[in-house]
Amino acid sequence: MKNQIRYSSTVSLYSFFAGAGFLDLGFETTGYKICFVNELHQPFLKAYKHSRKNLNIEPPEYGYSNTDIAEYLNGNKLSLLKDSVQLQKKKGYVGFIGGPPCPDFSVGGKNRGRHGNNGKLSDVFIELIVKCKPDFFLFENVKGLWRTIKHRQFYEEIKRKTQRSDYYITDRLINSIEYGSPQDRDRIILIGVRGNLLKDKRTNLNGSEKKLDGLFPWQETMSFKKDDVFKLPWPTTNPFNENSELPAPKKIYKKLTVQYWFKKNDVENHSNSQNCFRPKAGIKRFSRVAEGDDSKKSFKRLHRWRFSPTACYGNNEVHLHPYKIRRLNVAEALAVQSLPKNYVMPGDMTLTDMFKAVGNGVPYLTAKGLAQSIKLFLDNGK
């Protein structure tokens, strides 16, 4: 990953489906200004506001929206949104970022696709981009939208719709590991940039296909090569021993292990360290799972010297602490999502909402790497 990247441009962002703000934080700490935040689920929006207050980040200029994004497609709300976008364009670049809810495209989810209540929101988000015409956009979703034949047609339609509106696009199936987050988690990222910003790149662009392939600096802000990481001799399983000591193996990347992040974020003293599900039954079951055994859909025990299989901690996917007889707490889950240790969720949120917000979020280092890539491209294109 390149060091001391400097940027000259001013970039304002409109964030949709913001959740607890993990994606936004990666952009904010890279020099972007969040000027509008939309999140329908009130507890997530509360976590967003609480975390920014704790991080001393100013509220967005155009405030917080707690309404369905579809309400911005017509009437007065659309007019106000378009006007504010044009106003911000006078100050610099404007971008729309968001990851619409993905259960309808997830292999392990509802799989209803574009016709599901959540699936429809992806189309709404793209339509809003087309109508408001920001300088660029970032669309994030699950790999099922990319790899599943049933959903790929819809995804290709989304891409063509943006291209017809003069966006040059590039997409990639990324993995959180590539950006230094300690989890094996694939996500599809689609990025589009308006053609009027690319005049000096026209000779290198395919005008008919409107693609940025080969020009966008995806890999320049990645910390690791995925294939190289997965070839390392990572530990598989060890017998579970409560509060045990286990030295780190050689020839692995310690920075990609959950233990490294637990220590880095001082999870034992984190404000969310006491936020944990504590079932009265099932303790014996917890103790029978070996450290590193993630072979089952649920009750996966993380290995301290390996990365996490995912960051899903809600519903039926239970992740157990490597060397304690319990589930992960919120502080540990935030660490696996590579959040800074001063990111804190409000203590009066329900545990269900806390873990759902963490599981839905884009890993912080992944968000930061994507933000750096976009700025590198925009600045080189000035």
SEBAZA-32519 format. One record per residue (C-alpha): residue number from 1; x, y, z. Coordinates in steps of 0.05 Angstrom, whole numbers. Example, Ala and Ser with C-alpha at 12.3 -4.5 7.8 and 13.67 -1.06 7.14 Angstrom:
# SEBAZA-32519
R   seq        x        y        z
R     1      246      -90      156
R     2      273      -21      143
END
This chain:
# SEBAZA-32519
R   seq        x        y        z
R     1        0        0        0
R     2       28       68      -19
R     3       47      116       36
R     4       37      192       41
R     5      -17      197      -12
R     6      -35      270      -22
R     7      -99      297      -52
R     8     -114      365      -81
R     9     -189      359      -94
R    10     -249      374      -51
R    11     -299      317      -51
R    12     -369      318      -21
R    13     -407      254       -9
R    14     -481      234       -5
R    15     -486      170       34
R    16     -545      122       26
R    17     -560       60       66
R    18     -506       86      113
R    19     -518       37      170
R    20     -472       52      228
R    21     -424       89      181
R    22     -366       41      170
R    23     -361       56       95
R    24     -368      131      108
R    25     -314      131      161
R    26     -264      103      111
R    27     -280      160       64
R    28     -281      213      119
R    29     -212      194      145
R    30     -186      199       73
R    31     -207      271       65
R    32     -278      267       38
R    33     -334      308       68
R    34     -400      273       82
R    35     -454      325       70
R    36     -517      280       70
R    37     -533      215      106
R    38     -592      169       92
R    39     -609      109      136
R    40     -679       81      146
R    41     -666       39      208
R    42     -667       88      267
R    43     -621       47      313
R    44     -567       46      259
R    45     -574      121      249
R    46     -568      131      324
R    47     -503       91      323
R    48     -478      133      265
R    49     -490      198      303
R    50     -462      170      368
R    51     -397      146      336
R    52     -385      212      300
R    53     -395      251      364
R    54     -344      206      398
R    55     -296      215      339
R    56     -306      291      338
R    57     -331      290      266
R    58     -379      347      247
R    59     -451      330      228
R    60     -467      330      153
R    61     -484      397      123
R    62     -551      373       96
R    63     -567      331      157
R    64     -592      261      168
R    65     -649      228      131
R    66     -689      173      164
R    67     -736      159      106
R    68     -743      107       50
R    69     -695      125       -6
R    70     -752      115      -56
R    71     -783      180      -30
R    72     -726      218      -63
R    73     -743      196     -133
R    74     -801      244     -143
R    75     -828      312     -124
R    76     -799      363      -77
R    77     -747      317      -45
R    78     -717      300     -112
R    79     -713      374     -131
R    80     -680      392      -65
R    81     -630      336      -73
R    82     -612      354     -144
R    83     -605      428     -125
R    84     -558      411      -68
R    85     -516      366     -113
R    86     -507      423     -163
R    87     -489      470     -107
R    88     -435      423      -81
R    89     -408      413     -151
R    90     -388      486     -151
R    91     -342      470      -93
R    92     -311      407     -121
R    93     -328      335     -137
R    94     -393      303     -114
R    95     -403      228     -103
R    96     -459      181      -83
R    97     -439      120      -42
R    98     -480       63      -15
R    99     -491      -11       -6
R   100     -565      -27      -13
R   101     -590      -83       34
R   102     -568     -149        3
R   103     -607     -209       32
R   104     -645     -217      -34
R   105     -580     -229      -72
R   106     -542     -267      -18
R   107     -531     -342      -29
R   108     -549     -354       44
R   109     -605     -303       45
R   110     -674     -296       17
R   111     -651     -301      -56
R   112     -711     -264      -83
R   113     -668     -221     -127
R   114     -692     -156     -159
R   115     -764     -169     -140
R   116     -752     -174      -65
R   117     -765     -114      -20
R   118     -690     -105       -9
R   119     -671     -123      -81
R   120     -713      -67     -108
R   121     -672      -17      -69
R   122     -611      -29     -113
R   123     -651       -7     -173
R   124     -677       54     -135
R   125     -606       74     -116
R   126     -582       70     -188
R   127     -643      109     -212
R   128     -627      164     -161
R   129     -556      167     -187
R   130     -580      173     -259
R   131     -628      230     -241
R   132     -581      270     -196
R   133     -518      260     -237
R   134     -463      262     -185
R   135     -392      263     -211
R   136     -381      192     -189
R   137     -414      136     -150
R   138     -395       73     -111
R   139     -444       15     -107
R   140     -429      -43      -59
R   141     -463     -110      -54
R   142     -455     -184      -41
R   143     -419     -231      -89
R   144     -485     -266     -104
R   145     -503     -207     -149
R   146     -439     -220     -188
R   147     -434     -296     -188
R   148     -505     -321     -188
R   149     -534     -330     -258
R   150     -603     -312     -232
R   151     -580     -243     -208
R   152     -524     -228     -258
R   153     -574     -205     -312
R   154     -602     -153     -264
R   155     -532     -130     -247
R   156     -514     -122     -320
R   157     -577      -80     -330
R   158     -555      -35     -273
R   159     -488      -24     -307
R   160     -518       -9     -375
R   161     -566       41     -343
R   162     -508       81     -314
R   163     -469       77     -379
R   164     -528      106     -418
R   165     -524      165     -370
R   166     -452      178     -390
R   167     -418      141     -333
R   168     -354      104     -348
R   169     -352       44     -302
R   170     -307       -8     -271
R   171     -324      -64     -224
R   172     -286     -116     -184
R   173     -300     -173     -136
R   174     -256     -151      -78
R   175     -238     -187      -14
R   176     -229     -153       54
R   177     -163     -189       62
R   178     -134     -148        5
R   179     -142      -84       45
R   180     -116     -111      112
R   181     -181     -128      147
R   182     -176     -195      184
R   183     -233     -231      148
R   184     -244     -271       85
R   185     -303     -233       57
R   186     -319     -221      -17
R   187     -359     -160      -41
R   188     -376     -133     -110
R   189     -357      -60     -119
R   190     -383      -20     -179
R   191     -353       49     -190
R   192     -376       99     -243
R   193     -346      167     -263
R   194     -381      218     -308
R   195     -352      225     -377
R   196     -345      300     -373
R   197     -290      290     -320
R   198     -249      246     -365
R   199     -234      291     -424
R   200     -159      284     -418
R   201     -166      209     -414
R   202     -211      202     -475
R   203     -155      175     -519
R   204     -147      116     -470
R   205     -221      103     -460
R   206     -266       57     -499
R   207     -321      106     -516
R   208     -370       54     -541
R   209     -365        9     -481
R   210     -354       64     -430
R   211     -308       24     -385
R   212     -250       45     -341
R   213     -220      -25     -340
R   214     -144      -21     -339
R   215     -144       53     -318
R   216     -174       51     -248
R   217     -122       41     -193
R   218     -154      -17     -156
R   219      -90      -50     -134
R   220      -50       12     -117
R   221      -85       19      -50
R   222      -88      -55      -32
R   223      -43      -80       24
R   224      -41     -154        5
R   225      -50     -200      -54
R   226     -107     -248      -38
R   227      -75     -309      -71
R   228      -10     -298      -34
R   229      -46     -293       33
R   230      -86     -357       24
R   231      -23     -396        5
R   232        9     -383       73
R   233       11     -440      125
R   234      -46     -415      168
R   235      -63     -457      229
R   236     -125     -501      222
R   237     -150     -522      290
R   238     -124     -530      361
R   239     -158     -562      421
R   240     -199     -511      458
R   241     -169     -490      524
R   242     -201     -433      562
R   243     -155     -373      572
R   244      -97     -411      542
R   245      -32     -384      513
R   246      -14     -402      442
R   247       48     -373      407
R   248       39     -344      338
R   249       61     -389      281
R   250      117     -367      236
R   251      108     -348      163
R   252       39     -317      170
R   253       16     -244      168
R   254        1     -228      241
R   255      -33     -164      220
R   256      -88     -206      188
R   257     -104     -246      251
R   258     -160     -233      300
R   259     -112     -235      359
R   260      -71     -178      329
R   261     -134     -136      323
R   262     -159     -154      392
R   263      -94     -127      420
R   264      -91      -68      373
R   265     -161      -45      394
R   266     -151      -62      468
R   267     -218      -99      465
R   268     -217     -117      539
R   269     -221      -43      558
R   270     -265      -21      500
R   271     -332       13      516
R   272     -369      -43      480
R   273     -333     -101      514
R   274     -392     -118      558
R   275     -441     -120      500
R   276     -447     -194      488
R   277     -501     -248      484
R   278     -496     -292      545
R   279     -541     -353      536
R   280     -559     -391      599
R   281     -558     -457      560
R   282     -507     -483      510
R   283     -443     -468      549
R   284     -421     -541      544
R   285     -433     -538      470
R   286     -387     -477      466
R   287     -331     -513      500
R   288     -334     -573      453
R   289     -316     -532      391
R   290     -242     -532      375
R   291     -205     -467      365
R   292     -207     -452      291
R   293     -264     -499      274
R   294     -307     -460      226
R   295     -332     -520      187
R   296     -405     -511      208
R   297     -453     -457      187
R   298     -461     -434      259
R   299     -421     -439      323
R   300     -355     -425      287
R   301     -297     -415      334
R   302     -246     -365      308
R   303     -172     -382      312
R   304     -132     -327      346
R   305      -76     -333      294
R   306     -120     -333      233
R   307     -169     -286      200
R   308     -244     -292      210
R   309     -285     -329      157
R   310     -335     -270      154
R   311     -362     -215      198
R   312     -433     -240      204
R   313     -453     -244      276
R   314     -529     -242      274
R   315     -585     -290      261
R   316     -560     -362      260
R   317     -486     -350      248
R   318     -453     -351      316
R   319     -379     -336      323
R   320     -344     -360      386
R   321     -284     -329      419
R   322     -219     -367      405
R   323     -202     -381      478
R   324     -262     -361      520
R   325     -328     -398      530
R   326     -373     -347      499
R   327     -392     -312      435
R   328     -353     -252      410
R   329     -373     -186      442
R   330     -386     -122      403
R   331     -316      -94      415
R   332     -285     -156      386
R   333     -333     -156      327
R   334     -314      -83      313
R   335     -241     -103      315
R   336     -252     -158      263
R   337     -284     -103      220
R   338     -218      -65      227
R   339     -251       -5      260
R   340     -208       44      298
R   341     -210       29      373
R   342     -242       97      387
R   343     -303       77      345
R   344     -358       64      397
R   345     -430       43      391
R   346     -483       70      439
R   347     -490       25      500
R   348     -566       28      500
R   349     -574       -5      431
R   350     -603      -74      433
R   351     -551     -129      422
R   352     -589     -152      361
R   353     -583      -83      329
R   354     -510      -77      349
R   355     -489     -142      317
R   356     -532     -132      256
R   357     -501      -63      245
R   358     -431      -93      252
R   359     -446     -152      206
R   360     -477     -107      152
R   361     -420      -57      151
R   362     -363      -51      102
R   363     -296      -64      137
R   364     -264        2      153
R   365     -197      -11      120
R   366     -233      -36       57
R   367     -273       29       55
R   368     -210       70       65
R   369     -174       34        9
R   370     -232       45      -39
R   371     -235      118      -20
R   372     -161      126      -35
R   373     -168       92     -103
R   374     -224      139     -124
R   375     -186      200     -103
R   376     -123      178     -138
R   377     -164      169     -202
R   378     -200      235     -196
R   379     -138      275     -181
R   380      -99      244     -238
R   381     -158      260     -284
R   382     -160      335     -268
END
